Amino acid sequence: MYLQEAIKRINDINWDEYGKKEPFEDSGRYANEYLRRSAIFFKETSLNPENPLHTNIAELMGYSYDEKTNILNLCSIEARNALTRSFPSYIVEFYLQLSKAADSNSDMAKYLEIYEPAIRLIELGQKFAYKEKGFMIFDVGFLPMNDWYNRFVNREPQEIS
């Protein structure tokens, strides 16, 4: 159920327009919220904080996915083509793996909300990457990742609807 919904969500993105839309200032709010939710995850699970742009929550929670390298093959050819050329493929892959984990263990579903702001950025056509030790949203801004955990763990939630 979770995986099928996640695949549909990824396939419904207009990949032809990905990275070609006008940048919008509120993109930073989504990035901030992703970092905040990641920091809360590490705090609540007592795990050592890792770079959230490279964090696979399903694996951190002990879920192993045998077909890890092929999970993007569950998506449409348009999604796969766009993702092979962009950094967000990591986020989408981790999101799909966590969705699959939630199908077999519903306790994992609560962690899907962590990826929500990053997936929303992708849906809104915003390209982002980890560059020069920071979260870069192309043509919008840059969030340095030094001491990111301490800067985001106590922040107030950002509206991202």
N, C-alpha and C positions, 0 to 999 in steps of 0.2 A: 504494500500500500504506500509506504513512504517513498520507496525507491521509484515506483511508477509515477507518483506525483512530482518527484524531483526531476525525473527524466522529461516529463511533459513540460515542466516549467522551463528547463534548459532549452528544449526543442522549440518552445514558443517565442524565444527571443528572436528578434529580427536581426539575424547575424549579418545580413547584407549591410545594415546600417551601423553595426558595432564599430565604435571608434570614429565614426564619421559625423556624429551628432554634435551640435554646439555644446561646448562645455557649460556647466552651470555651477554657480558658486556654492550651492548647497551640497555639492559632492563631498566637501570636507566634512560635513555633518555625518554622512554615511561612514566615511573612513574613521572618524572619531568614535562613532558608536561601535564599529567593528572592533576597534582596539579596546574600548571599554568592556565590551562583552567578553572578549578574550581574556582580559585581565581578571574579570570576575570569575571566569571558569578556572583559571589557575589558582586563584585565591580559595575558591570553594572546594577544589579537589586536592589542595595542598601539593600540587605538582610544581616543579621548578618552571618558572615562565620561560617560554621559548618565543622565537620570532613568530608572531601570529600569522604572518603571510606564508609561513612554511609549516604550520602546525596541523597535523592530521589528528583530529580529536578522536576519531574511531580507534586509531592505533594506540593513542595514549590511554584510552579506556580499556585496552586489552582485546579489541576486536581485530582479528586478522582476516583479510580478504584475499583468498587465493588468486583471484583474477585481477588484482590491484592494477596492474599496468594496462589492462584491457577494459576497465569500467567505462571509459569515455566512448568505447565502441557501442555502448547501449544508446548513445545519443544519435541524432540525425547526422547525416554527412555534412550538412551546413555547419552545425555546431562543432563537429570534429575538425573541419577545415579551419574554422575561425580560431578555435582553441589551440590548435597546433602552432599557431603563429603568435600566441600571446601568453603573458604571464598568468592571467586568471585561470588558465587550465588547471593549475594546482588547486585553487579554491574550489572550482567545480568538481574536480576529482575527489577532494576531501569531503565535499558536501554530498556527493553521490555515495561514497563509501559509508558515511555516517547514516545516510538514509537507508542503505541496505542493512546496516547494523541495527537500526531502529525497527526494521521489519522482523528481525529475529529476537530483539530484546527491546520492548517498548520503553524501558527506562532510558534508553539512549536518545529517544525522540526529543527530550528537553534540551539537548545540546544543539539541535538543528537551528535554534534561534540565534546562535552565535554567528553562524555564517550568513544570516539574513541580510545584514547591511551590505556585505560584499556582493552577494548575489543581486541585490537591488541595484548596486552600482553597475553591474554587468547588464542587467535588464534595461537600465537607462542609457546604455550605450557608452559608458565611461570607461576608457582604458586606464588601467593602473598597473603598477609594477613595484617591485622592491629594487630600488636603485640607490646607489651611493648611501647605503645604510639608512634608507628611509622609505616611507610609503608615498610613492609618487602617483598622483592622479594627473595624467597628461593634460596640459593646457589649463590646469586648475590650481594645483598646489602641491606642497611637499610637507610631509610630517616626519621629522627625524625620529628614528627608532631608538636612539640612545635613551636608556632609562624609561622606556615606554611604559613598563608595568607600573612603576611608581607614579607616573604622570596620569595614568588612566584608571587605576583601580578604584579610586574614590570619586570619580567624576559622576555628575548627574546624567541620567539617560538622555539621549537626543531623540527627538521625534523624527521618524524616518518613513512615515506612512505615505 
